[in-house]
Amino acid sequence: MNIIDRCWRRHPNWSANRQRLAKCSVGFAGKMLRNRGRELTRYTVTDPSDDPLNPRPGTLRYGATMLRGKVWITFQRDMDIKLLQPLIVKSSTTIDGRGADVRIAHGAGFLIHKVKNVIIHGLRFHHIRAQPAGLTRDPQGHLASLGVDGDAIRIAASRKVWIDHNELYECEDGLMDVTLGSTAITISNNWFRDHDKVMLLGHDDSFSMDKNMKVTIVYNRFGPNCNQRMPRIRHGYAHVVNNVYEGWGEYAIGGSMNASVLSEGNLFVASDKKKVSSKCNFRTLSRRLFFS
């Protein structure tokens, strides 16, 4: 049990004090204390359906998009949720899947855009599909026209985001993108498997604002059957620490455009493809690596 899990799992009554989780984050996201405390709305998802234009009370979209202020979202039971358009998650929102088997599948994924103080914990994302442009109600109540490539979780122009204890696999594009100047991000305790391009940090070669990006990638499991981008970073800085890599196709960790990677204490279980990193103008410092 790592330091994050010890923080809340060791308490037998954790479900009665779910907000304790906000004190357990590590890395660049820091503690998520603004997600707890006074003036917090506790919201339970009871309805797995989705209406992007007029979200109904009881649905995930209503809690994540329409409610004002700090919101802590839990789930009444196990459920499969097919999002018809990307779920636009507003600031100061925690989506807490502990205690239920919640699958976000066969539709759109999550969009975390221009927000801060977001926790996504304990969900399964799989078979997320690209969506043509369509109207979606945003947190300001406006209708936004969105089309997406099929990412499970896309973080754009956001800060203080913690993605923890999720399972992600077999999506159409990436499992996770962090782009457009996002920073103070921690990605921890997730299981990434059965996918080609797993995780992208940095929008593109020309978007130099990503040079301020700082991302912690810790305690994750990559594999089996991951091909590349665990992660692939442009411009910014990634601390990749205490992860397990169960083989790879092209490479495990890659970077370009003067990106920096500190790789510490990772376990690489090599397949026939022995190349751990793909280097193209990026700096890497490795400490206490283990190979099998």
Summary of the structure (lengths in Angstrom):
residues: 292
radius of gyration: 18.1
end to end distance: 22.0
largest distance: 53.9
contacts: 1068
relative contact order: 0.11
helix: 12%
strand: 47%
